[in-house]
Each structure stands twice: as C-alpha cells, then as structure tokens.
Amino acid sequence: TADCTTLRDFLKKIETTYGKARRVWVMDRGIPSEAILKEMREPERQTSYLVGTPKGRINQHEKQWLDLPWQKVRDSVEVKLYEHEGELYVLAKSSGRQAKENAIRRKRLARLLRKLRAMRKSLPQRDQLLLRIGAAKKEAGRAFGFVKIQLPKKDQQVTRATFTFSTDQAKLKAAEQRDGHYLLRSNLTGEDPAVLWTRYVQLTQI
C-alpha cells in the first residue's frame, strides 16, 4: 500500500482519538500528496507539517534561493529560507553529508568504470556485452547516469571503435555541488530554521 494513500485516514484517526491540537507532522518526501498538504494548510485544521521534498525541486526553485545568504544553524549545517505560495522552504546544506554522498558516488562510479574497462579489453559478443552492461547498471544505481556509453549497432562487431565510454564530468560536478542539500517545506512560516532542522533530523533517530 502506498504511504500517501494511508496518510489522510491516519491523520483523522489521531485527531479522533486524541482531539485536535497544534501538532507538527514531520514526514519524509513521498508520504504526503499535494492534495493532503493543501488540506493540512486549512486554518480550521490547526495542523502544521514539515516535509522533505525531492532533490529535483531544488533545481526548480533555484532562482528563489540562489542569491540568498546562508544562515548557520550548526557547526556543519547552513540553511537558506524563502517563502513561496504560503509555505516556508528551507534549503539546508550539510558539509558532512556532502562529503559522504560524494564518496559513495565516487566509489560506485570507480567500480563501474573498472568493469567497463574490463569489457572493452575482452570485447565479448554484442549480446553478452549488453547483458554485462545491464548487470553493471543495476549494481551502479544512479552512478550509471554519469557515464556516456557508445554501443555497437545490431549489425556491428564489438570493437574498441564501436564500444567506447567516458565520464560526463559536467553532470558529475553539478551533482556533487548538490550533494548534502535538503529542501524542506513547511506551513510554519515564522519558525526558527534551527528548530525546523532539529525536528526534521528526528526522522533519522526514529
């Protein structure tokens, strides 16, 4: 069962059992739908939320936050705040998390490149090559998207001219600059950013 389909009933059950109160619901991305967030913003609900958003939305809102100053909320965490359509957006940057995400991607990418070099050295038949690349793609996960691969066409022989690959350095650099960034959204528009960050990090403790 998709999480977003159970949230509405869950909110109703808590309010029915314990009454209405100024609760703050802290949720990971993918838990609430846009429709449910809209319902939670209704004044009569007296309900507040703090929810993570997909990383793609960081790029969508880039014009909003690009020129804003960073505010330090912890030794390794900085935030930028801006309001958009009645919600507060918190762009958080964790230097420790950034280094960790960089290292994980680099490790997976290095393993993928080693496998591709081995394939280019052995030059298997095309069908076998496609199978091996498929297995390497599954293991590499998102790191696979940072490699450009040229494969031989159906009627071509596998040679070092028809099978080539290279790292997309521009795409990799852009991704590394986004590592360690979180975009949170909330209807708590007057809240201290340090408090919001502390509340959201509770999810890792849970």
C-alpha positions in Angstrom: 0.0 0.0 0.0 1.4 3.4 -1.0 2.1 5.6 2.1 0.4 8.6 0.5 -2.9 6.7 0.4 -3.0 5.9 4.1 -2.0 9.4 5.5 -5.4 11.0 5.3 -7.0 8.2 7.4 -4.1 8.2 9.8 -4.4 12.0 10.5 -8.2 11.6 11.0 -7.6 8.6 13.4 -5.2 10.6 15.6 -7.5 13.7 15.7 -10.5 11.5 16.6 -8.6 9.6 19.3 -6.7 12.4 20.9 -8.5 15.6 19.8 -7.3 18.5 17.7 -4.1 20.2 18.8 -1.3 22.2 17.3 0.7 19.2 16.2 3.7 19.3 13.8 3.8 16.3 11.5 7.3 15.5 10.3 7.4 13.4 7.2 9.8 12.2 4.5 9.2 13.0 0.9 6.7 10.8 -0.8 4.5 10.4 2.4 2.0 13.3 1.8 0.4 14.2 -1.6 -0.1 17.7 -2.7 -3.8 17.3 -2.0 -3.2 16.3 1.6 -0.8 19.1 2.2 -3.4 21.5 1.0 -5.9 20.1 3.4 -3.4 20.3 6.3 -2.9 24.0 5.5 -6.6 24.8 6.1 -6.8 27.2 9.1 -9.5 25.2 10.9 -7.3 22.1 10.9 -4.7 23.8 13.2 -2.2 21.3 11.7 1.4 22.0 10.9 3.8 20.0 8.8 7.5 19.7 8.0 8.2 17.5 5.0 11.2 16.7 2.8 10.9 17.3 -0.9 12.6 15.6 -3.9 16.0 16.9 -4.9 14.7 17.9 -8.3 12.7 20.6 -6.7 16.0 22.3 -5.6 16.7 23.0 -9.2 13.1 24.1 -9.9 13.4 26.7 -7.1 16.9 27.8 -7.9 16.0 31.4 -8.8 14.4 31.7 -5.4 17.4 30.8 -3.3 20.5 31.4 -5.4 21.2 34.9 -4.2 20.0 34.4 -0.6 22.6 34.3 2.2 23.4 31.1 4.2 22.5 31.1 7.9 24.5 28.8 10.2 22.3 26.6 12.5 25.0 24.1 13.5 28.8 23.7 13.0 28.3 21.8 9.8 24.8 22.8 8.7 23.7 26.0 6.9 20.3 27.0 5.7 18.6 29.4 3.3 14.9 30.4 3.8 12.3 31.7 1.4 8.5 31.7 1.3 6.6 30.5 -1.7 2.8 30.4 -2.1 2.1 30.4 1.6 4.8 27.9 2.6 8.3 28.3 4.1 11.0 26.5 2.2 14.3 25.6 4.0 17.3 24.7 1.9 19.7 23.0 4.2 23.4 22.2 3.4 25.3 19.7 5.5 29.0 19.6 4.8 29.4 16.2 6.5 26.6 14.7 4.4 28.0 16.3 1.3 31.4 14.6 1.7 29.7 11.2 2.4 27.4 11.4 -0.7 30.4 12.4 -2.8 32.4 9.4 -1.6 29.6 6.9 -2.1 29.1 8.1 -5.7 32.8 8.2 -6.5 33.2 4.6 -5.2 30.3 3.3 -7.3 31.5 5.2 -10.3 35.1 3.8 -10.0 33.7 0.3 -9.7 31.6 0.8 -12.8 34.5 2.2 -14.9 36.7 -0.8 -13.9 34.0 -3.2 -15.2 33.6 -1.2 -18.5 37.4 -1.2 -19.0 37.4 -5.0 -18.5 34.7 -5.4 -21.1 36.5 -3.1 -23.5 39.6 -5.2 -23.1 37.9 -8.6 -23.5 35.4 -7.4 -26.2 32.7 -10.1 -25.7 29.9 -10.7 -28.3 27.3 -7.9 -28.5 24.5 -9.9 -26.7 26.9 -10.8 -23.9 28.1 -7.2 -23.7 24.6 -5.9 -23.3 23.9 -8.4 -20.5 27.1 -7.4 -18.7 26.3 -3.7 -19.1 22.8 -4.4 -17.8 24.2 -6.1 -14.7 26.7 -3.3 -14.1 24.0 -0.7 -14.5 21.9 -2.4 -11.8 24.8 -2.5 -9.4 25.9 1.1 -10.1 22.5 2.6 -9.5 22.3 6.3 -10.1 26.1 6.4 -10.7 25.4 4.8 -14.1 23.9 8.1 -15.3 27.3 9.8 -15.2 28.8 7.6 -17.9 28.3 8.1 -21.6 28.4 4.8 -23.4 28.5 4.2 -27.2 27.4 0.7 -28.1 27.8 -1.1 -31.4 24.7 -1.3 -33.5 22.9 -4.6 -34.1 24.8 -5.4 -37.2 28.2 -4.2 -36.0 31.0 -6.2 -34.4 32.2 -5.2 -30.9 35.5 -3.4 -31.3 37.3 -0.7 -29.4 36.0 1.7 -32.0 32.3 0.7 -31.7 32.3 0.3 -27.9 33.5 3.4 -26.1 32.6 5.2 -22.9 33.5 8.4 -21.0 32.6 10.1 -17.7 30.2 13.1 -18.0 32.3 15.4 -16.0 29.9 18.4 -16.2 27.0 16.4 -15.0 29.1 14.8 -12.2 30.4 18.2 -11.0 26.8 19.6 -10.9 25.6 16.6 -8.9 28.5 16.9 -6.4 27.6 20.5 -5.8 24.1 19.5 -4.9 25.2 16.7 -2.6 24.4 17.2 1.1 21.5 19.6 0.3 18.0 19.0 1.6 14.9 21.0 0.7 12.3 21.1 3.4 8.8 22.7 3.2 6.5 23.7 6.0 3.5 25.9 6.8 5.3 27.0 9.9 6.3 30.3 8.2 7.6 32.1 11.4 9.7 29.2 12.8 13.4 29.4 13.7 15.3 27.4 11.0 17.5 25.7 13.6 14.3 24.4 15.2 13.0 23.1 11.9 16.2 21.4 11.1 16.4 19.7 14.5 12.8 18.5 14.1 13.5 17.0 10.7 16.6 15.2 11.9 14.4 13.4 14.4 13.4 11.1 11.5 16.9 9.7 11.4 16.7 9.0 15.2 13.4 7.2 14.7 
